[in-house]
């Protein structure tokens, strides 16, 4: 016996703790995402968004054999090349990863403009996580009163500013644990953000949910 450790499913490289903990929350409920339970590892690039954009291929080189797949997640806002669309930024990162040995086993997910774009789901889970449960006026009414959410908008144009303003008013300090709670509780089915959809689609392709045994249907057995 060689004693060689089998490769793990996935290595995730993020720009900061907020993105990491959001993904930890999301991937803690694999069946809702449409994937099987994963063996995965998280890392943060020390140079944050610009580091993920320009150096993720170097950071992840040491994981080529220890992990089947890799995902890099960072914000367009703050990456240093904001004039470029998210698709062009993703393509740059993916080309470097491919050329450095990952082939088609790695993707980049660039959130436009930033992580808080994923937060603003129309869900009571957002109110609870931001300290607004039971407050008057309701959170979205308060945002509109202050010009942080326009009448025709589903999500604020400046999602990070809106989130920080809501937390300040609720006297709740910002922390990565808030993002983990949001990742664990905000419904994923209604999210139409292109970067989020790319993440879900890729994970479902790489790690599909196991088929349901027809003998278990209607048996009342616990999942």
Residue pairs with C-beta under 8 A, 6 or more apart in sequence:
5 66
7 65
7 66
7 67
7 68
8 39
8 40
8 41
8 66
8 67
8 68
9 38
9 39
9 40
9 67
9 68
9 69
9 206
9 207
10 38
10 39
10 40
10 41
10 67
10 68
10 69
10 70
10 71
10 206
10 207
11 40
11 41
11 42
11 43
11 60
11 63
11 66
11 67
11 69
11 70
11 71
12 20
12 23
12 40
12 41
12 42
12 43
12 70
12 71
12 73
13 43
13 44
13 45
13 52
13 56
13 59
13 60
13 70
13 71
13 72
13 73
14 20
14 23
14 42
14 43
14 44
14 45
14 52
14 72
14 73
14 74
15 44
15 45
15 48
15 49
15 51
15 52
15 73
15 74
15 75
15 78
16 44
16 48
16 49
17 44
17 176
18 115
18 176
18 179
19 73
19 74
19 75
19 111
19 115
19 179
20 42
20 44
20 176
21 176
21 177
21 179
21 180
21 183
22 115
22 118
22 179
22 180
22 182
22 183
23 42
23 73
23 183
24 42
24 180
24 183
25 179
25 180
25 181
25 182
25 183
25 184
25 185
26 33
26 183
26 184
26 188
27 33
27 35
27 38
27 40
27 183
28 183
28 184
29 184
30 36
30 37
30 38
30 207
30 209
31 209
31 223
32 188
32 189
33 188
33 200
33 203
33 204
34 200
34 203
34 204
34 208
34 209
35 203
35 204
35 206
35 207
35 208
35 209
36 207
36 208
36 209
36 210
38 207
41 67
43 59
45 51
45 52
45 55
45 56
45 59
45 74
47 55
48 74
48 78
49 74
49 75
49 77
49 78
49 79
49 80
50 78
50 79
50 80
51 59
52 72
52 73
52 74
52 79
52 93
52 108
53 74
53 79
53 80
53 81
53 89
53 92
53 93
54 80
56 72
56 93
56 96
56 97
56 108
57 93
57 96
57 97
57 99
57 100
57 102
58 100
60 70
60 72
60 97
60 100
60 102
60 106
61 100
61 101
63 70
64 101
64 102
68 105
68 206
69 105
69 106
69 206
70 97
70 102
70 105
70 106
70 107
71 106
71 107
71 108
71 109
71 199
71 202
72 93
72 97
72 106
72 107
72 108
72 109
73 108
73 109
73 110
73 111
73 199
74 108
74 110
74 111
75 110
75 111
75 113
75 114
75 115
76 82
76 84
76 86
76 89
76 110
76 111
76 112
76 113
76 114
77 112
77 113
77 114
77 160
78 114
79 89
79 110
81 89
85 112
86 110
86 111
86 112
86 194
86 195
89 108
89 110
90 107
90 108
90 109
90 110
90 198
92 108
93 108
93 110
94 106
94 107
94 108
97 106
97 108
98 104
98 106
107 198
107 202
109 195
109 198
109 199
110 195
111 117
111 118
111 193
111 195
111 196
112 194
112 195
113 158
113 159
113 160
114 159
114 160
115 160
115 179
116 159
116 160
116 162
116 163
117 155
117 159
117 193
117 195
118 182
118 186
118 191
118 193
118 196
119 126
119 159
119 163
119 179
119 182
119 186
120 126
120 154
120 155
120 156
120 159
120 162
120 163
121 186
121 187
121 190
121 191
122 154
122 190
123 185
123 186
123 187
124 133
125 182
125 185
125 186
125 187
126 132
126 139
126 182
126 186
127 133
127 135
127 138
127 139
128 185
129 178
129 181
129 182
129 185
129 186
130 139
130 163
130 166
130 167
130 170
130 172
130 178
131 166
131 167
131 170
131 171
131 172
132 138
132 139
132 142
132 166
132 170
135 142
135 170
137 145
139 166
140 149
142 166
142 169
143 149
143 156
143 162
143 165
143 166
144 150
144 151
146 165
148 156
148 158
148 161
148 162
148 165
149 155
149 156
149 162
150 157
156 162
163 174
164 174
167 173
167 174
167 178
172 178
188 196
188 200
191 197
